[in-house]
């Protein structure tokens, strides 16, 4: 019996390695292009990229990344020109599959140049409704990004003294789309403020807070990265009402975060790309919606603001920031 176990110890890893090598060989020479609507260093984009790399790693696939940088550059002409540059990259690289992350890649690139083309596309991070870009296409599938705002509001109301809701975000396409869908899907009508700069964001934080009982803080879009330390200090000093976000990288600035996962978007998109490389048609892969979420409590902000969080909220948190 001992000899048999010793044999398994040596044979099983070898078999696993052979299988892994065979799997990689099946994709050898294949090329995937990842189009990031935004920029490296923006936590959401980095999370999607991490998910993609995790799935495609060691498969023998050549992965190339191009970034449109349309979060920091919101001018309409810039976005159109960025899409043209990516189109030129696609024509030069000749990818077997293109993964297009977030709304601007779908709006300015895929819908404009590649609807029902011969190149397979997998979109991800498209907020709420992909049909606004004409999806589904014969050559495309993807994962829609739906914000778990009802779950967040449910938790925030346990610490709030009223039901009036506010919304604070940067003056960019995705933030406007978020608010539109809060109104349409959840019949919410928040007091809203769209900030044009970091100083304007701070102004909006104070202004909205005086009008509502709960504030929903949208992603800062990575626009205020250089102000992170000041932003943390500012919200700790000025939070008076329960605040919440649906992005884990915004957890330092909100009392509660019910976080959706960027990695889930990347994992799914890369998995769909593998299916396509294996011979499945994009039109036969149903469009999906994100499902993962986790509760993060920022006890530091809550304590500074004198906000008492019920035990049930603390007990259900996946992470507590002290």
C-alpha positions in Angstrom: 0.0 0.0 0.0 2.8 2.4 0.9 4.4 1.8 -2.5 1.1 2.7 -4.2 0.8 6.0 -2.3 4.4 6.9 -3.2 3.6 6.1 -6.8 0.5 8.5 -6.7 2.6 11.2 -5.1 4.9 11.2 -8.1 2.4 10.3 -10.8 -0.4 12.8 -10.0 1.6 16.0 -10.3 3.1 14.7 -13.6 -0.4 14.0 -14.9 -1.6 17.4 -13.8 1.3 19.0 -15.6 0.7 17.1 -18.8 -3.0 18.2 -18.7 -2.0 21.8 -18.1 0.5 21.7 -20.9 -2.1 20.2 -23.2 -4.6 22.8 -22.3 -2.1 25.6 -23.0 -1.1 24.0 -26.2 -4.7 24.2 -27.4 -4.5 28.0 -27.1 -0.9 28.4 -28.2 -0.4 31.2 -30.7 -3.9 32.7 -29.9 -4.1 36.5 -29.3 -6.4 38.4 -27.0 -6.6 42.2 -26.9 -7.9 43.8 -23.7 -9.3 47.3 -24.3 -9.5 49.3 -21.1 -11.8 52.3 -21.3 -9.8 54.0 -18.6 -6.2 54.0 -17.3 -3.7 51.9 -15.4 -3.8 52.8 -11.7 -7.6 53.2 -11.6 -8.6 50.4 -9.1 -11.6 49.2 -11.1 -9.6 48.8 -14.3 -6.8 47.1 -12.4 -9.3 44.7 -10.9 -10.7 43.7 -14.3 -7.2 43.2 -15.6 -6.2 41.1 -12.6 -9.2 38.8 -13.3 -8.3 38.5 -17.0 -4.7 37.7 -16.2 -5.7 35.1 -13.6 -7.8 33.2 -16.2 -5.6 33.6 -19.2 -2.3 33.0 -17.4 -0.2 30.0 -18.6 -2.5 29.2 -21.5 0.0 30.1 -24.2 -2.1 33.1 -25.1 -0.5 36.5 -26.1 -2.4 39.2 -24.1 -2.0 42.8 -25.2 -3.5 45.8 -23.4 -4.5 49.1 -24.8 -6.0 51.9 -22.7 -8.4 54.7 -23.9 -7.8 56.9 -20.9 -11.3 58.4 -21.1 -11.9 58.7 -17.4 -9.2 61.4 -17.1 -10.1 62.9 -20.5 -13.8 63.4 -20.9 -13.9 65.5 -24.0 -16.0 63.9 -26.7 -13.4 64.4 -29.5 -10.8 62.8 -27.3 -13.0 59.7 -26.8 -13.6 59.4 -30.5 -9.9 59.7 -31.3 -9.0 57.2 -28.6 -11.4 54.7 -30.2 -9.8 55.3 -33.7 -6.4 54.6 -32.2 -7.6 51.3 -30.7 -9.1 50.4 -34.0 -5.7 50.8 -35.6 -4.2 48.6 -32.8 -6.8 45.9 -33.6 -6.0 46.0 -37.3 -2.3 45.7 -36.6 -2.4 43.1 -33.8 -5.2 41.0 -35.4 -6.5 39.5 -32.2 -8.6 36.3 -32.1 -10.8 37.8 -29.4 -11.1 41.4 -28.0 -12.2 42.0 -24.4 -13.7 45.6 -24.1 -14.1 46.9 -20.6 -16.6 49.5 -19.5 -19.0 51.8 -21.3 -16.8 54.0 -23.4 -15.1 51.0 -25.2 -18.5 49.7 -26.2 -20.0 53.1 -27.1 -17.1 54.6 -29.1 -15.3 51.5 -30.4 -17.4 48.3 -30.6 -20.8 49.9 -31.5 -19.1 52.3 -33.9 -16.8 50.0 -35.8 -17.4 46.3 -35.0 -21.1 45.6 -34.7 -21.7 42.1 -36.2 -18.2 42.1 -37.6 -16.0 39.0 -38.0 -13.9 39.8 -34.9 -15.3 38.2 -31.7 -15.8 40.7 -28.8 -16.5 40.2 -25.1 -17.6 43.3 -23.2 -17.6 43.7 -19.4 -18.3 46.5 -17.0 -21.1 47.9 -19.1 -23.4 49.6 -16.6 -26.9 48.4 -16.3 -28.1 48.0 -19.9 -26.1 46.8 -22.8 -28.9 47.4 -25.3 -28.1 51.1 -25.4 -25.1 50.2 -27.5 -27.1 47.8 -29.7 -26.1 44.6 -28.0 -26.5 41.7 -28.5 -24.5 41.3 -31.7 -23.7 38.1 -33.6 -20.0 38.6 -32.7 -20.3 39.7 -29.1 -21.3 38.7 -25.6 -20.5 40.1 -22.2 -21.2 40.8 -18.6 -23.3 43.8 -17.5 -22.3 45.7 -14.4 -25.3 46.2 -12.0 -24.8 48.2 -8.8 -26.1 46.5 -5.7 -27.6 49.8 -4.5 -30.8 48.3 -2.8 -28.6 46.1 -0.6 -26.4 49.2 0.3 -29.4 51.4 1.0 -31.0 48.7 3.2 -27.9 48.6 5.4 -27.5 52.4 5.5 -31.1 52.9 6.6 -30.4 51.0 9.8 -28.2 53.9 10.9 -30.0 56.8 9.2 -32.6 59.1 10.8 -34.6 59.6 7.6 -35.2 58.3 4.1 -33.9 61.2 1.9 -31.1 60.0 -0.3 -28.3 61.9 -2.0 -25.9 61.0 -4.8 -22.3 62.3 -5.2 -20.1 61.5 -8.2 -17.7 62.9 -10.8 -19.1 64.6 -13.8 -18.5 61.7 -16.2 -20.6 59.4 -18.3 -20.7 56.4 -16.0 -21.7 58.5 -13.0 -24.6 60.0 -14.9 -25.6 56.6 -16.1 -25.6 55.3 -12.5 -28.0 58.0 -11.4 -30.3 57.5 -14.4 -30.6 53.8 -13.5 -31.2 54.4 -9.8 -34.1 56.5 -10.9 -35.4 54.1 -13.6 -34.7 50.7 -12.0 -35.2 51.5 -8.3 -37.6 54.4 -8.6 -35.2 56.5 -6.6 -34.9 60.3 -7.0 -31.7 61.3 -5.1 -30.5 64.8 -4.6 -27.5 64.7 -6.9 -24.2 66.5 -7.3 -21.7 65.9 -10.1 -18.3 67.3 -9.3 -16.0 68.8 -11.9 -12.8 68.6 -9.7 -11.6 67.4 -6.3 -12.4 70.7 -4.6 -15.8 70.7 -6.2 -16.3 67.1 -4.8 -15.6 68.4 -1.3 -18.1 71.2 -1.9 -20.7 68.7 -3.1 -20.1 66.4 -0.1 -20.9 69.2 2.3 -23.8 70.6 0.3 -25.6 67.3 -0.4 -25.2 66.2 3.2 -27.2 69.2 4.5 -30.1 68.1 2.3 -30.4 64.4 2.9 -30.2 61.5 5.4 -28.1 59.1 3.4 -25.4 59.8 0.7 -24.5 57.4 -2.0 -20.9 58.0 -3.1 -20.1 56.9 -6.6 -16.6 55.9 -7.8 -14.3 58.9 -8.0 -13.1 57.4 -11.3 -9.5 57.4 -10.0 -9.5 61.2 -10.7 -8.6 62.1 -7.1 -5.9 59.5 -6.5 -3.3 62.2 -5.7 -5.6 63.5 -2.9 -6.2 60.2 -1.2 -4.8 61.2 2.2 -6.6 64.5 2.2 -9.8 62.9 1.1 -9.7 60.4 4.0 -9.1 63.2 6.5 -11.8 65.3 4.9 -14.5 62.7 5.2 -13.5 61.7 8.7 -13.8 65.4 9.8 -17.0 66.2 7.8 -19.2 63.1 7.7 -22.5 63.8 9.6 -24.8 61.4 7.9 -24.4 57.7 6.9 -22.5 57.4 3.6 -22.2 54.4 1.3 -20.5 53.2 -1.8 -20.5 50.1 -4.0 -16.8 50.1 -4.8 -14.3 48.4 -2.6 -11.7 51.1 -3.4 -14.0 53.8 -2.1 -14.3 52.1 1.3 -11.9 54.6 2.9 -14.3 57.4 2.2 -17.7 55.9 3.2 -19.2 54.5 6.4 -20.6 51.4 4.6 -19.5 49.8 1.3 -21.5 47.0 -0.4 -18.8 46.3 -3.0 -19.2 44.8 -6.4 -16.2 42.9 -7.8 -14.1 44.1 -10.7 -12.3 40.8 -10.7 -15.6 39.0 -11.3 -16.0 41.0 -14.5 -12.5 40.1 -15.6 -12.8 36.5 -14.7 -16.1 36.1 -16.6 -14.8 38.0 -19.7 -11.6 35.9 -19.9 -13.6 32.7 -19.4 -15.9 33.7 -22.2 -12.9 34.5 -24.4 -11.5 31.0 -23.7 -14.9 29.5 -24.8 -14.7 31.5 -28.1 -11.1 30.4 -28.7 -12.4 26.9 -28.2 -14.9 27.3 -31.0 -18.0 28.6 -29.3 -19.8 31.4 -31.1 -20.2 34.6 -29.0 -23.9 34.7 -29.8 -24.3 31.3 -28.1 -22.9 32.7 -24.8 -25.7 34.4 -22.9 -25.1 37.9 -21.6 -24.6 37.8 -17.8 -24.9 40.1 -14.8 -22.5 40.3 -11.9 -23.6 38.6 -8.7 -20.8 38.9 -6.2 -20.8 41.5 -3.3 -19.3 42.1 0.1 -20.1 44.4 3.0 -17.2 46.6 4.3 -17.7 48.8 7.4 -15.5 51.9 8.0 -15.7 52.0 11.8 -13.2 54.9 11.8 -15.5 57.3 9.9 -18.6 56.0 11.9 -16.9 56.7 15.2 -15.7 60.2 14.1 -19.2 61.0 12.9 -20.9 59.6 16.0 -22.9 57.2 13.8 -24.0 54.1 15.7 -24.1 51.0 13.6 -26.3 48.1 14.7 -24.6 44.9 15.7 -26.3 43.0 12.8 -24.5 45.3 10.4 -21.1 44.8 12.1 -21.7 41.1 12.4 -22.4 40.7 8.7 -19.4 42.7 7.5 -16.7 40.9 5.6 -14.2 43.6 6.5 -14.1 46.3 9.2 -11.8 49.3 8.8 -10.6 50.4 12.2 
